[in-house]
Amino acid sequence: MAQSLGYHRSVASKDDKPDDVRLKALLFWFIYSMDRSLSLCLGRAALLPDYDIALPYPSLSLDLSLQPWHILFHYWFDCSRITGEVYEHLYSVRGVSSSAEIRAKKVYELSYRLQDWRDQVIAIDTQEAYHKAHIQWIVPASELTYNLIATIIQRAAPPTQPPETPSGLSLQCVQAARKALQIHQQIFLSLEKADSFFFSGYITWVLLQCPFAPFMVTFCHTIAASDHDDLKLLGEVATSLQAAADVSEAAERLYRLCLVFYQVAKLYVDVQPKEPHNHPVIPKPGEAFDDYLTSLGFGPNTLTPETAESSNNTNFNDPNEPSIPAFQMPPEMMETDLSHTLGDWFLDNQYMMGLLDSDL
């Protein structure tokens, strides 16, 4: 509809007042932000390509108390641009198929831009802003968003030899995922004691709109490394989400899914030390975890990059993305480029968003 109205090029009409033009521009850019968020969540190309957008950001209000909000909006639109490029350069069919050298360069560039974005948002002066009770969440929300997107960016980094972690994930990826869950816990517990409006807003517009990557990366690392601290963190996150179950059906399903994954991780951490590992464990999507999902009634549905290109329906929020460590990497594979596992991790199955939309 925004494209049909031509909002991606101009929102001004002959009789529009400046405030009307600003509101229309805000409307378009909020739609743009949602488009980029859903693109990464659902693993689909964005509907509003950057090359076809001529509309500038809305002008700042002359009201000094509104300016911090408008500056914040501009920065969040910038974040949406970065999110769109993360999918385009790292997780689209073309991005997954690119060489390790190109992916490493894009990971570095996007990480640098994301860090710069975070620094600018935190520096916003909110002392004179309207609705201080709302805008006080800028810093924690920005930190959460930063670590969430950083997790996704670093997940696409080419593997190092030897691997930096037992899970085969980069150390920066694991650290960002862990930090995202820790910040989530802080925000969640604070909001749970605050007004229900803030709490339900966080559940609806943050938890249910963002990719599931930090939880799944931590899940993967917990199993591969038998990390009891991360296991405890997964349990705390899963347990705390019980308070969100009353907000909506989707929130209840999210709680139940996280609880199931925590229970799976606990089972494997309890059992894994009994199994000797002579080589680093490299998580490969599918295999043992598919068996577990099948036993729950969620049969695996394989998807290759070729079928993904034809269906244009991949899913980032995939419970099969980090597998139970069902195999060890033989020495002769240590020199092999494992970039194909990125595509497997991203393209393998289409469960997580489907499960959030389905009865469990």
C-alpha positions in Angstrom: 0.0 0.0 0.0 2.9 2.4 0.8 4.3 1.8 -2.6 0.9 2.1 -4.3 0.5 5.5 -2.6 4.0 6.5 -3.8 5.2 7.1 -0.2 8.6 5.6 -1.0 9.3 8.7 -3.3 7.2 11.5 -1.9 4.6 12.0 0.7 3.8 15.7 0.2 0.5 16.8 -1.2 -0.4 20.3 -2.4 -2.5 21.1 0.7 -0.4 19.3 3.3 0.9 21.1 6.3 4.5 20.5 7.5 3.2 18.4 10.4 1.2 16.2 8.0 4.2 15.7 5.7 6.3 14.7 8.7 3.7 12.2 10.0 3.3 10.6 6.5 7.1 10.3 6.3 7.2 8.7 9.7 4.5 6.3 8.7 6.5 5.2 5.7 9.8 4.8 7.6 8.1 2.8 10.3 6.7 0.5 7.6 10.2 0.3 6.2 11.6 -0.7 9.6 9.0 -3.5 10.0 9.8 -4.7 6.5 13.4 -5.1 7.3 12.7 -6.8 10.6 10.4 -9.3 9.1 12.8 -9.9 6.2 15.5 -11.1 8.7 13.0 -13.0 10.9 11.3 -14.8 8.0 14.4 -15.1 5.7 12.7 -13.3 2.8 13.9 -10.4 0.7 12.6 -7.0 1.8 9.6 -5.7 -0.2 10.9 -2.1 -0.1 14.4 -2.1 -1.8 16.7 0.8 -0.9 17.5 1.5 -4.5 13.8 2.4 -5.1 13.4 4.8 -2.1 13.9 8.5 -2.7 12.0 9.8 0.4 14.3 11.4 3.0 13.9 11.0 6.7 11.2 13.2 8.3 12.4 16.6 9.4 13.0 17.3 13.0 10.4 19.0 15.1 10.9 22.6 16.2 9.7 21.5 19.6 13.0 20.8 21.6 11.1 18.3 23.7 10.2 16.3 20.6 13.6 16.5 18.9 15.2 13.6 21.0 12.4 11.3 19.8 12.8 12.3 16.2 16.5 11.9 16.4 16.0 8.5 17.9 13.6 7.6 15.0 16.3 8.5 12.5 18.8 6.3 14.2 16.4 3.4 14.3 15.7 3.8 10.6 19.5 3.6 10.2 19.5 0.4 12.1 16.8 -1.0 9.8 19.0 -0.2 6.9 21.8 -2.2 8.5 19.4 -5.1 9.2 18.4 -5.1 5.6 22.0 -5.3 4.5 22.7 -8.1 6.9 20.2 -10.2 5.1 21.2 -9.1 1.6 24.9 -9.6 2.0 25.1 -12.5 4.5 21.9 -14.5 4.4 20.3 -14.2 1.0 21.0 -16.9 -1.5 23.7 -14.7 -3.0 25.1 -13.9 0.4 25.3 -17.5 1.5 27.0 -18.5 -1.8 29.7 -15.8 -1.7 33.3 -16.6 -0.9 34.7 -16.7 2.6 36.8 -13.6 1.8 33.8 -11.6 0.8 31.7 -12.7 3.8 34.5 -11.8 6.2 34.8 -8.3 4.6 31.0 -7.8 4.9 31.0 -9.1 8.5 33.7 -6.5 9.4 32.0 -3.6 7.6 28.5 -4.3 9.1 30.0 -4.9 12.6 31.7 -1.5 12.4 28.6 0.3 11.2 26.5 -1.4 13.9 29.0 -0.3 16.6 28.9 3.3 15.3 25.1 3.2 15.4 25.1 2.0 19.0 27.5 4.8 20.0 25.3 7.5 18.4 22.1 6.3 20.0 23.6 6.1 23.5 24.8 9.7 23.0 21.3 11.2 22.5 20.5 13.8 25.0 17.1 13.0 26.5 17.1 15.4 29.4 14.4 17.6 27.9 12.4 14.9 26.1 8.7 14.3 26.5 7.6 11.1 28.2 10.8 10.4 30.0 9.3 7.2 31.4 9.3 5.8 27.9 12.5 7.2 26.5 14.6 6.0 29.5 14.6 2.6 27.8 16.7 3.9 24.9 20.0 2.7 26.2 19.0 -0.9 27.3 16.9 -1.4 24.2 19.8 -0.2 22.0 22.2 -2.5 23.8 19.8 -5.4 23.3 19.4 -4.6 19.6 23.1 -4.1 19.1 24.0 -7.5 20.6 21.1 -9.3 18.8 22.1 -8.0 15.4 25.8 -8.5 16.3 25.0 -12.2 17.0 23.5 -12.6 13.5 26.4 -10.8 11.8 29.1 -12.7 13.6 27.3 -16.0 13.0 28.0 -15.4 9.3 31.8 -15.0 9.9 33.8 -17.7 8.1 35.1 -20.5 10.4 38.6 -20.2 11.8 41.1 -23.0 12.0 41.2 -24.1 14.7 37.7 -23.2 15.8 37.5 -20.4 18.5 34.9 -22.3 20.5 33.8 -26.0 20.9 30.7 -25.2 19.0 32.6 -23.9 15.9 31.0 -20.5 16.3 33.2 -17.4 16.6 33.9 -16.2 20.1 32.3 -12.8 19.2 29.1 -14.5 18.1 28.9 -16.5 21.4 29.7 -13.4 23.5 27.1 -11.2 21.7 24.4 -13.9 22.0 25.1 -14.3 25.7 25.1 -10.6 26.3 21.8 -10.2 24.4 20.1 -12.8 26.7 21.6 -11.1 29.8 20.3 -7.7 28.8 17.0 -9.2 27.9 16.8 -10.6 31.4 17.5 -7.3 33.0 15.0 -5.5 30.8 12.4 -8.2 31.3 12.6 -8.3 35.1 12.5 -4.5 35.3 9.5 -4.2 33.0 7.7 -7.0 34.8 7.6 -4.8 37.9 6.6 -1.7 35.9 3.4 -0.7 34.1 1.7 -3.5 32.2 1.7 -1.2 29.1 5.5 -1.3 28.9 5.7 -5.0 29.7 3.2 -6.0 27.0 4.8 -3.6 24.5 8.2 -5.2 25.1 6.8 -8.7 24.5 4.9 -7.7 21.4 7.3 -5.4 19.7 10.6 -6.8 20.8 10.5 -10.4 21.7 8.0 -11.5 19.0 9.4 -9.2 16.3 13.1 -10.1 16.6 15.0 -13.1 15.3 15.5 -16.0 17.8 19.3 -16.1 17.1 20.8 -15.3 20.6 18.8 -18.0 22.3 19.7 -20.6 19.6 23.3 -19.6 19.4 23.6 -19.9 23.2 21.7 -23.2 23.0 24.2 -24.5 20.4 27.2 -23.4 22.4 25.9 -24.8 25.7 25.5 -28.2 24.2 28.8 -28.3 22.4 30.8 -26.8 25.3 28.9 -28.3 28.1 28.8 -24.8 29.5 26.8 -24.9 32.8 26.8 -21.1 33.1 25.1 -20.7 29.7 22.8 -23.5 30.6 21.7 -21.6 33.7 21.2 -18.5 31.6 19.0 -20.4 29.1 17.0 -21.7 32.1 16.5 -18.3 33.6 15.4 -16.8 30.2 13.0 -19.7 29.6 11.5 -19.6 33.1 11.1 -15.8 33.1 9.1 -16.0 29.9 6.4 -17.7 31.8 5.3 -14.3 33.0 4.8 -13.3 29.3 2.4 -16.2 28.6 -0.6 -14.2 29.5 0.2 -11.4 27.0 -0.7 -13.3 23.9 -0.9 -16.8 22.5 2.3 -16.2 20.5 4.1 -15.2 23.8 2.9 -18.4 25.4 4.2 -20.5 22.6 7.5 -18.7 22.8 7.8 -19.5 26.5 7.0 -23.2 25.8 9.5 -23.4 23.0 12.2 -21.9 25.0 11.4 -24.2 27.9 11.6 -27.2 25.5 15.0 -26.1 24.1 16.3 -25.5 27.7 15.2 -29.0 28.7 17.0 -30.5 25.6 20.2 -28.5 26.4 20.1 -29.7 30.0 19.6 -33.3 28.9 22.6 -33.1 26.6 24.8 -31.2 29.0 24.1 -33.9 31.7 24.9 -36.7 29.2 27.7 -35.2 27.1 30.5 -35.4 29.6 30.2 -39.1 29.5 31.1 -39.1 25.8 34.8 -38.5 25.0 35.5 -35.9 22.3 38.8 -36.1 20.5 38.1 -33.4 18.0 36.3 -30.0 18.1 32.6 -30.4 17.7 31.2 -28.5 14.7 27.4 -28.1 14.9 25.7 -29.3 11.7 22.0 -28.5 11.3 19.6 -31.4 11.3 20.6 -35.0 12.3 20.1 -35.7 16.0 18.0 -32.6 16.6 15.6 -33.6 13.8 14.9 -36.8 15.6 14.0 -35.0 18.8 11.7 -32.6 16.9 10.1 -35.6 15.1 9.4 -37.2 18.5 7.6 -34.0 19.5 5.5 -34.1 16.3 7.4 -31.4 14.4 8.7 -33.5 11.5 11.8 -32.1 9.7 11.3 -30.3 6.4 14.5 -30.0 4.5 15.2 -26.9 2.4 18.2 -26.4 0.2 19.5 -23.1 -1.2 18.1 -24.2 -4.6 14.6 -24.8 -3.3 14.9 -21.6 -1.2 15.6 -19.6 -4.3 12.4 -20.9 -6.0 10.2 -20.7 -2.9 11.7 -17.4 -1.5 10.6 -18.6 1.9 13.5 -19.4 4.2 13.4 -18.9 7.9 16.1 -17.4 10.2 14.2 -18.4 13.4 14.9 -22.1 13.0 15.1 -24.6 15.9 17.2 -26.9 13.7 19.9 -24.3 13.1 22.2 -25.4 16.0 22.3 -29.2 16.1 23.0 -31.4 18.9 26.7 -32.3 18.5 26.1 -35.6 16.7 29.5 -35.9 15.1 33.1 -34.8 15.5 35.1 -33.2 12.8 37.8 -35.6 11.4 41.3 -34.1 11.2 41.3 -34.2 7.4 38.4 -31.7 7.4 40.1 -29.2 9.5 41.4 -27.4 6.4 38.0 -27.5 4.6 36.0 -24.3 4.1 32.8 -24.9 6.1 30.9 -22.0 4.6 28.2 -24.3 3.4 27.1 -24.9 7.0 26.0 -21.2 7.1 23.6 -21.9 4.4 22.4 -25.1 6.1 22.0 -23.3 9.4 19.9 -20.5 7.7 18.0 -22.6 5.2 17.6 -26.0 6.7 14.0 -26.0 8.0 11.1 -23.6 8.6 10.0 -24.4 12.1 10.5 -21.6 14.6 8.2 -18.9 13.2 5.8 -21.7 12.2 5.7 -23.0 15.7 5.1 -19.6 17.1 2.1 -19.3 14.8 0.8 -22.8 15.5 -0.7 -24.7 18.4 1.9 -26.7 20.3 
